[in-house]
């Protein structure tokens, strides 16, 4: 009689805990670790922006003329 009770209790425990396992095992979300952004100190003033280097001015020479024509698709057709 005691063996039957132990066997019944073991079967009931397996059914109770094992019934939810397939449904829970279908989706297991991965752990997400969200790192907060670094702290900002708004009390300190910002450094001034850096000055861009001076660009040389283009010369006043006229570039040579390109060949006159147009494209039809990928083909250049001179005029």
Secondary structure, 3 states (H helix, E strand, C coil): CHHHHHHHHHHHHHHHHHHHHHHHHCCCCCCCCCCCCCCCCCCCCCCCCCCCCCCCCCCCCCCCCCCCEEEECCEEEEC
